[in-house]
C-alpha cells in the first residue's frame, strides 16, 4: 500500500473504523430512518443517551473482537468462532449466511430505487451497476476494498457535515430550543442497546482489517476509534433532525425529506451518489469476509485458496440471487426479522465474547501463541 495507505497509523487506527462504518451504514442508517427509530424518537437527550449506550456496547465488542482476532491469528469468522465457540462455530455461519443474503436483498432493492427516484436511472440498470462494482472490488481483493471503503468514508463525512451545516444555518435557533428542553422518552436505553447489538452481527465478517495489529493497545484503541467513526454520523443526523421535530418522526426517508424542505437540490444528487456507493461498500465489505472464510478453509484442506475470478464470481452470484429475492417480497421478511436476528447474534456472539473471549484475552497476557 502506497501514499496515504503506506502509513501504518492509518492502516491500524483509521482503516478498520472506515471499513466498519461503510458496511454498517447501509440503507436505514444512510436515509436517517434508523436514527429516527432508535434515537430521535426518544427526545433529544434520550436519543443522545441512547447513542452513548450504543457506543459503549459497540466499542467494547469491537475492541474485544479485534484483540481476540489478534491473539488467535483468526482473520476470518470461521477460525475466529472455532476459538470462541469450538464446535458451535457453525451456529454463527448459519445465521450470518441468512443475514448476508437478506442484507444484500435490501441493498439491491434500495440501490435500484435510489437511482430511479433521484437520478432517473432505470431500476435494473442500478442493480447491474451495483453488481458490476461489487464484482470488480472483490476481484481485486481486500487491499483495494479497504482503500476504497476508507476513501469513501471520508466522502461520507464531507457530505454529512455539509448537510448539518446547511440545516443549522436554516434552523439553528429551532435546534437549540429543542436541545434546551432536555426531553427524555422512556425506553432510550433498551433502544440504544438493541441498535448497538444488531449492528455488531457483521463485525466477524470484517476481521481482514485486523491483520496488522501487533499489540493489545493497537487492537483495543482501533476498536474504540471504529465505534466513534461509525456513530458520529448518527449523532450529526440526530441533532439535525430537531430542526423539524416532531414532524420528522413520521417521515419514511427523513434525510431526503429535509433536503427537499430546504431546497438542497444539488445535495440530493450528491447524497444519492454517496448512498449508492455505500450500498456497494456494504456488499463488497461483507463479501470479502465470506471470501476470506472460504480461502482459509480451502488453504487448510488443499493448500490453495480461491482465484480472483472465483471471488468475483461468488460476489456476482450472491448479489444476483439477492436481487431476485428482493423482487419476491423478501424485503418485508427482512424488516420483520431484524429484531429477532439481533437477539440471536447477541447470544451466539456477544455473550460468548464477553465471557469465553474475555477470559482468553485476560489469561493470555497479551501474547500470541507461537505459530
PyMOL commands that set and color helices and strands:
alter all, ss='L'
color gray80, all
select helices_A, chain A and resi 3-6+8-13+15-31+33-38+40-42+44-72+77-119+123-140+142-181+188-199+203-210+216-243+247-250+254-261+265-302+308-327+330-364
alter helices_A, ss='H'
color red, helices_A
deselect
rebuild
show_as cartoon
